[in-house]
């Protein structure tokens, strides 16, 4: 196997632009001035020779998700800086608005998934101008076997290290007029990024929030998928509408599925309406707060105070004066998901947990976790008994999600600690 070593050094420079070939900053447009510049250094070695990190087998790909608005991931294409000296050394940049992001680094021509160390959390503050975010050291193996499409990358992983001296040199030479230099490391996407155990982050204020809107099943999409699968694979519930194995019939299958989905939506409208009313009357922030407090006490995590908010306000809105840490839980989505069998659904709950360090202006944890209940016949959720069942399913899901969170931030289990309750 050929060894490919990749190094990515990341610096965030708020409200600045790439310098020109002479080191003079270009003038930013109004929209660009409100963004931050993420400056990266990319380098790669292939068979002992320097390779272009933006082309060929050594090329790195970047995908980004805005954790604040939950939009789908988008590809980032870094641009080389203008100064030839730094550009030849692999310095590139892209622009981002202040916020919280999930950053994934991948390889071009990669077969399979990255092995480790390629997903990170990226916090872009709005009140600091020059931020060094770390150095990504990646390693790849190129398969010897040649295919008609060429060679492929068989393995790819990485490690994040800190090299602030190099970053400060670039910042001082290229962006001295943008403000003081500081360090804000990228964090692994999963787990706690604090320098000490969560039990020593005391005291922690707890704030919870929750949605009161239920997302109904996507009846049309599911029914259309059933008809399309039957059209492609043959068999299934075709009802004489589609011709099996005839791809030309796919548009008609989609139309038939949409009609079928509309029928299912109307059939179960009163049931879904009752579940929506049950959710609106439920105190999800209160339940989440209570479960968080109980399970954190089981792990001996100190807490100072707690408060529930009815809507999803910005972090630190209700943080106690003098309290450095805020643990915020947001029930972001409650939805009904259809199962593989017709007329079966489950309740799904998605909760975002953020552990913020006000003094360090950093997120020590930021992850959205999901739990599903068991799939049941939709008719089981009808009426008062069905609404009561739905309420119990929601509570069980919250217990499950909180257990996931506590396990991630405090995975060690000592003999004198009680076992964490995973069920209500």
Secondary structure, 3 states (H helix, E strand, C coil): CEEEEEEEEEEEEECCCCECCCCCECCCCHHHHCEEEEEEEEEEEECCEEECCCCHHHCEEEEEEECCCCCCCEEECCEECCCHHHHHCCEEEEEEECEEEEEEEEECCECCCCCECCEEEEEECCCCCEEEEEEEEEEEEECCCCECCECCEEEEEEEEECCHHHHHHHHHHHCHHHCCEEECCCEECCCCCCCCCHHHCCCEEEEEEECCCEECCCHHHHHHHHHHHHHHHCCCCCCCCCCCCCHHHHHHHHHHHHHHHHHHHHHCHHHHHHHHHHHHHCCHHHHHHHHHHHHHHHCCCCEEEEEEECCCCCCCCCCCCCCCEEEEEEEEEEEEEECCCCCEEEEEEEEEEEEEECCCCEEEEEEEEEEECCCEEHHHHCHHHHHHHHHHHHHHHHHHHHHHHHHHHCCCCCCCCCCCCCCC
